[in-house]
Structure formats: C-alpha cells, structure tokens
Amino acid sequence: MQTAPFDYYRPETLADAIDLLSTVDGARPLAGGHSLLPAMKLRVANPPALVDLSRIEGLDGISRNGDSLSIGALTKHAAVAASELVQGDCSILADTAAHIGDPAVRNRGTIGGSIAHADPAADYPTVLTALGATITVTGKSGDRSIPADDYFVDMFTPAHADGELVTSVEVPVIGDEQGGDYKKHRHPASSYAVVGVAAVVSASDGTCTAARIAIGGITGTPERAEAAEAALVGQVVSAESIAEASSKVAAALDNPLGDVYASGEYRVHLATVLTRRALADAFIDAGV
Amino acid sequence: MTTTTERAFGASVARKEDARFITGQGRFTDNLTQPGMVHMAVVRSPLAHARIKGIDTSAATEMPGVVGVFTGQEMADAGFGGIPCAWVVPDSDTVTPPHPPIAIDTVRYVGDAVAMVVADTDANARDAAYAVDVDYDVLPVVVDVRKAMDPDAPQLHEEAPNNQCFHWVVDGGDVEAAFASADVVVKETITNQRLIPNAMEARVALARWDDAMGELTLWVTSQNPHIVRFLLSLDTPVPEHKIRVIAPDVGGGFGSKLAHYPEDTMVIFASQQVGRPVKWAETRSENYLATTHGRDHIAEVEMAATKEGKILGLRAKTWASMGAYLSTASTGIATILHGLILSGSYDIGAIHEDVYGTFTNTTPTDAYRGAGRPEAIFMVERMVDLVARELDMDPVEVRRRNLIEPFDDGHEVATGLVYDSGNYVGALDKALDMFGYEDARKAQAKAREEGRLVGIGVVTYTEICGLGPSEVAGAVGFGGGLWDSAIVRFHPTGKVTLLVGVSPHGQGEETTFAQIISDQLGVSVEDVDVVYGDTAKTPMGWGTYGSRTTAVGSGAIMGAVSQIKDKGVKIAAHMLEAAEEDIEFSDGVFSVKGSRADGKTIQDIALAANTAWDLPEGVDPGLEASSFFNPGNFVYPFGTHIAQMEVDPETGEIDFQRYVAVDDCGPVINPMIVEGQVQGGVAQGAAQALWEGAVYDDDGNLVTGSMMSYAIPKAEFLPNFELGKTETPTNVNPLGVKGVGETGTIASTPTVYNAVMDALAPLGVQQVDMPLTPERVWTAIQEAQKGGQ
C-alpha cells in the first residue's frame, strides 16, 4: 500500500475506544484523518494500529452551557462554521472554522482531531488559546479538564496522556463589550497559517479592560503575547495604543520557525502587523 | 443541436467529451485492467547523486504477492537500451549522455529509478519496493543551473565536461553596433524558476506483451502516442509494426506527457519477463520527482535603445537546466523554441543570445506550457519596461514606438523567423480600451499620493506555435516530422468518423474538429465522432503540443474535406443527371444551381457511395478521404494583456485586482473553448509570477515535494479575467487558425510581474525573484527604504 500495513479497529463506544488505545501497542486514534493519513501515505507516520472513532455516538454536536459553548470532539469544521449558536455566541470561532484548509478538509476534519494534533500551523489551537477555552480529555480514570494555555505543550505534543482522548472543548462565549478577531497569513499551498493571530478583548467606555492575544505558526505552540496584553489593559483604545501594544509581540516569539516560504524574521514581522489588525477589528467587534 | 442556419464554426458548442468526464465515466489509463494483470512499483533513489554499490532484492522477492524484482542491468541484458533524446540541436556541440531507464551504476537525481518490483496487487508491489535494499556511495551534488558550469562543480556525466550539454547561439543583425550607438542600455538578471507541471492525472503505463504474436500494446498517458511508438522501436527489442500505443482519455499534460519516459519501457520489459500485463500508476509524490519539470533558466539580459525609446538591440547569456538527463524534447526548448522568438512583437534590429544547457542533479526538464517561449517573452517584455522606466516613458508608448506594423503576408525579424500575420496595435488598442488604461493611470497616480502601491503591467506578446514545417523540424534537429494527418470516413447512414494523428488530452478537439466537419460538410456536430490516441486506428501523426493540434490538424482535415466534396460532386452530378460544373454544394446539400430543393444531401451521397449500386464511371466505392498536411510556416498568435496589482507595503502581500487579456488566434472555432484555454493559461502563467516554484536544497532534495508546499493557484487567488479578442487570419492553413493553448501562459507571467514592479516603482525596486512571495516583496521594500534613507 501507500501506507505501511496497520490493523484497523472501529469501536462503537468511547469506553471501547479508550480500552483499545490503552491495550493495543502503538494504536493511534483516527478522526477526520486529514493530518494522520497524509503522514501515513508518505510513511512518515507508521502506526501499527488505528482506532477509528467515527462510529462513537455522542462525541459531536454543539450546545450552550452557561457562559460557554460545549463542542464535541468529533464536530466537523464545517459544522462549527455553519452553527448559528457559534456564529451568534462566538463568531471568531465560526469565522476561523470557515477558513480552515479547503472544503474537503472542513467536511472531514474535526475540532478534537485538530486540537489533539497540536500542529503549530493549525488555526484552532491559536484561537482557542486566545478564547481561554478548556479542553476535556477522557481516559480510563474518567474526565479531566485542561486549559488551552496548558494543553499545547510543544510542537505536535498535547498535554493528554496516551490512552486519553479529547472528547470536548468548552469555549467561553463572547459577551457584551467583548470582541474577537483572527487574522492569518495563509500558506498559498497548504492553507495552513504561516502566522495566525487571535485577539479577544473586552472594553468599557472606550477603555480596554481585558485582552488575550495568541500567536500561532511561529513557535511550537500558540504563544500568548502577555506583554502586549498588559500594555493594552487600562488604556484608552486608539490606533496608537493598539500599535504600541502590537510592537511588543516580538518579545514573546523566541526562536521563530522558518522555511522556504517564510523566514522566522518575516513571520515575527507579520505577527506584529497582524496583531495590530486583529486588535483593531476585535475592538470594533467589542463595540468600541 | 446545430441547425443548418447556424454555423457550427464560431459557436460555443458544448464539449462532446464533457458528459463522460463530469459523470465520472472518463476512461483513463488507470481505469483500465487486463486479464491476469500485475502491478509495478518503482524503487527510487533518495539521493541526488550516488554510486550504486549493491542492490539486495532478496527480501523483496520473498514478500507476499511478488512475481519479480528487476534491476537496470537485467533490462540492458534483455536488449532494452537507453531512453533516447529526440531533439538534438545542430551546431551546438550537444552531448547526449546515456540514460538507462533504470540506473545501473550511478543515480543522478532524487527519484532516479534503481529497481522495479512486480506483484499481484499495487499495494503488494509498493510494500515490496520498500524492502529493496540499495547500498549507495554518496557523491557531491550540484543543483544550480549556473553553478553547474563552475570549474569545481561536481560532474554528472563523463561525456559532458563542466556539465555543459550544449552551447547554442542565435545571432541576427549587428549587435555590437546597436549597443555602441545606443543612448541607453538597460541590464537585468532574469530567473525563470523551475516549475512542476501538475497535470490533474499523474502518469500511468500499462503494457501487454503477446508472446505468441510478438505484439506489444502499451496504454500510456501520452500527448503523442505515435512518437512514443517510434521511440519504443528504438529502445525496446520490439519492431515498430508490432507495437500499438494507445493514449486513452488523458487528464492534462501541459507538456509533461510529451516525453517518452523510462517507465514506458520498464512495464514492457516487465510484461515480457513475467508473461502477464503489467501496470504502473504514479503517485503524486512520485510525479513531483519523476515527471519532467519546466523552465529553470537564468539569463543576463541587456537591451539597447535610443532616447526616443526605439529599441536597437537585445543581448543575452542564458543558462538552461536540462536536469540530470536529456528528456525527449529538452534541448530544443531552451534554444529553437526560445531564442528565435526574442524579437517578440517588435522590430529589434539586432539580437544575440548564447544559451548554455547544463546538467544538474535534478529531475529532467522538458516542455511545460509555453516551453521556451515564456522565458523569452518574459525577457523581452521585462526589458521593454526597464527601457520605459529608464526613459521615464509610459510603457505603452515605448511599445507603440516599436511594435511591428500590421502585416498579413509575412514579416521577417532579426532571428530569421518570418511571422505569418499580425495586427499588434489593434490588439493593444482594444486591450487599453477594455482596461480603461488612461483612467486607471490617473487612479494609480492618486493612490500613490496616498502612499498606496498600485501597479499596472502591460505586455504585447507574440509567440511561435503550430509546430510546424517538417523541413524546419529536420533542419533544427527535431527527430521527427511536424506534419499531421486526418481520415474522414462517411458511414452508409451519413454519420462520420474522423480519425486524426494529433492527440488532444483536454483541449476539446473532439468538439472543435466535429464543428469543422459540420461547418464544411453539413452534418450535425453530434453525427461526427473524432478518434485519436491509438496508433492502430489513427493515421501516423505527431501529437499534441506546441499549440499545433488545430493549427496543423485542421489543415489535414480540410484536405480530406476537399476530397469528400469533390467526390460528392461527381456522385451528385450522376444522380441528378447534370454536369459536374453545374453542381454546387452548401449546407450539406449537392444541387444543380437554382434547384436546391431537388438536391441530394451528403447523407444521400454517403449511402450511394457506400452501396455503390450506381456510381459514375471511374468513381470508386466508399466515401472516405485521407490527407496529410505539412504547414509551410509556424503560426504566430499575439495579443495584449494588462494587469493591475496592489502591494501591501506593510506585509508585501499582493492583491491581484484586475486582468484584461486580448488574444488573437485567428478565426475562433469555439469561443467557449478558446476562453477556457486563455483562462487556464493566464492562471498558470500568473502562478509562475506569484506562487509556484520548485526548490531544491543543496543536497538535491526537492523541498517543495508536494501540493502542501508547492503552491498551485486556487480559484480564490484570481480575479475574474476580462477577455477579448481580435481575429487576424494566418495564411499558413486553410481555415486561417492559430494556436491558443499557450498564449495565456506566455503573456501572463510578465504581465503580472510588470504590474508588481510598477507598484514598487516609487520605491525604486525593479527586480525581485519569482515567485513574488510576500516575504521577497517585503524584503525588497525594506532594502529600498534603507537605501533611500
């Protein structure tokens, strides 16, 4: 085959899936397959077994749960993009989903798969970090919740343990006087984020009261631009204050990644520009 | 349904071939199967340059389903020779090193075949290919087309010192005098980067060796099955009359399916060895390594002009990469199809170009949409813009002062070509009008005042295609003819089969050729089947490339049409009891002048001819005509393209805002199909300017090895193209038609590039390497601003 040979399991229940992942040596979970299968076809990834999650019921769907949206791990990007609930309560996330990859990716790829893959060039990790989302993982001993800030440990390295599966993500809704925006420089071939900047802000009477900025594509994980956030909070929102804050993002981006398309230096520059643009639109979204 | 009141010629008839394609019923080579068929997988070198110390096939042989594992030496021992280069340009000292289909002692690029595995399934063959163990001694690598000629560069072939494949010169007029008398000389180093053709369908080959009959059938993704058969008769032990090559539906080629490839002979050898039909289907990753690439030129160019903007001369030194081996047509592309068209649309009195073909540790290059002409027209059109910039003149005005005046019966340029017909000013004026050029320049001036980087690029191109006169083909070293053929066959019921020697693979001639028959002979388009791509069915012909299919193929069709009409007149005169000279033929009816209602339809004539119950004396039965057409010249389509682009000064990102194309390919048979050709061509050419580029690292690894890193344009990258046309017929063929398959690609790369450089002109930027990635543009802006401070 194009892939190396592998065993294939398709459990009907979450418990069976977790059991297989804990007992079958080297087994990897398969959701939408848009990251794992290409790697397997190139024989870069050669898992001896796949556990297909597609028959497990109850792992997809979107619901409002207090001040959060709960999104099941197997929810497709296209479903997130099309969800009136997400569009209304967290439009930054719906917009992000609408611009992931291409239609084939959006119709097959899942939010849980994207999170668990922890690709620094993916869109969801950056946006979920800026939103302050919480990732729920389930293993033999039950559920545990991991804040997005802690979940993305390193490139392709999530915080969940082997034998645990991402089962849902809890996303805070964007409330009154809050706004969000995600800007990305798409790679013209892969459509991945060469640089992605997500900004989620709060403002009251024209003054910034809170800001979370996350930058993807440059280092191994979504990077919080804390110096930029701190520079904004308490400031009157203006082109100047936004520019001043944006100028501080480079400090958060040590050892930037680079490739033949975009060097590290250029990515850091883009991050600065895109932060400024994302903040400007996020404050407009917040009603400033 | 085409009625007789509506001419089929010039109508946007829906493509006959589309129904099967859009319903998933196309018959591509990989859809085909044969009883007992087995599958081949190719073991490819992961190294760009290495000696093969040993190949251990023992583990692979033991793998499930494997029926054979073979090496290059075994192929050679069985009488399979090297892959021939079919175009060796004279007076160029061209070196043609051996090109074994499977490397025997040395691999020279990543992807070079080192062994093959044949197994019962494709999956088993691939699995076993991974089990072939090859021991290599790594050799030093050179990938850069110019550095390959450095004295200390690693050597690829002992036959080619300094990795030089050829040195070819075109020289016309007194170049020294032109430059000596010039008021201005502009210079630039221009890189036409390496591109990957990316046909939708990758390559596939299926061979069936019939041992009892000594007959070979090869189904293959080819643009020219007759050429493949001709070459197979040279590099396999099978004689030509025992070879049948079939190109079924072919999913695009863009030149990359012109070549005769090693895998063609590998499946044939394998079929002989295992006694079963053998199929090989390329993966996309393999396609990026093992199917020919295009371009990869670097040129140092100078243009001399007067202070009034009159161009006096063009001088260039160009390095063109052949890759690791010579592919079928490779040496002709950087020379004949390139240097001879360096006069573009202009009267340039003196032209000189030295072209050095070099070998590098990269995938072999060959034709890619435009093939040599895009590189040349880019050079000319870029230098014209630099003259305009140097003289502070509008680039349109410089072009006006140099465009060849309208002509309809030949115009000779300094390189010796005689252009067929042209009205370059007509196309320019139409494009300027469609674009609203003066208003756009005013809007640009205003935008610049606001600090915005808006640019407008204009190109007035001419290209050479419709290949071509066979005498010229011989004189320039092309190993075949360039005429073509047609058979028009009327069946008893008046339905028509048209068999042609060309081999379209997406261009739509199943429809446009039927339109020609319909227009000429008065049968409906639906009643004409166009057959191509099978050497056992169709007459000898030279295939589809170089925008020749309609320009040359229609000449053959018209020759057969004329014979059919003549015979029809004879039979009709007999049936109507009239003199032949009193018979007229129009809209499918032969009649005595003035008595159309009593006339005989072409279907009546077909029935009478095919039954032969009562034919006039001396008239043979049947209604069929065969014709061969050898054009007296190439054809030279032309036009003007204009683009508007805006650069984001903060990020270097480019907003592709407008594109106007006015093309002249002579009388248009099917406007919808021509527009489709232009649309696709413009997208591909713009992609060279903005997105595409094959990159090798210093070790010869293809860094852009997949569609995840090699950027093919998506529809969303492009604006809606605004298309127009003028129609200047050629006298080279009876219908006056020119080719249009490559014009969009040839024109759009410099149009888009000139627009971006115009946007950056206020900063003093005049050169950025293609593709114009945001970082490259941003870096140029940074450097210009530093320099300006």
Boltz contact constraints between the chains, C-beta under 6 A:
constraints:
  - contact:
      token1: [A, 1]
      token2: [B, 123]
      max_distance: 6.0
  - contact:
      token1: [A, 188]
      token2: [B, 691]
      max_distance: 6.0
  - contact:
      token1: [A, 188]
      token2: [B, 711]
      max_distance: 6.0
  - contact:
      token1: [A, 189]
      token2: [B, 708]
      max_distance: 6.0
  - contact:
      token1: [A, 189]
      token2: [B, 709]
      max_distance: 6.0
  - contact:
      token1: [A, 189]
      token2: [B, 710]
      max_distance: 6.0
  - contact:
      token1: [A, 189]
      token2: [B, 711]
      max_distance: 6.0
  - contact:
      token1: [A, 190]
      token2: [B, 708]
      max_distance: 6.0
  - contact:
      token1: [A, 260]
      token2: [B, 695]
      max_distance: 6.0
  - contact:
      token1: [A, 260]
      token2: [B, 703]
      max_distance: 6.0
  - contact:
      token1: [A, 262]
      token2: [B, 775]
      max_distance: 6.0
  - contact:
      token1: [A, 266]
      token2: [B, 775]
      max_distance: 6.0
  - contact:
      token1: [A, 273]
      token2: [B, 650]
      max_distance: 6.0
  - contact:
      token1: [A, 273]
      token2: [B, 651]
      max_distance: 6.0
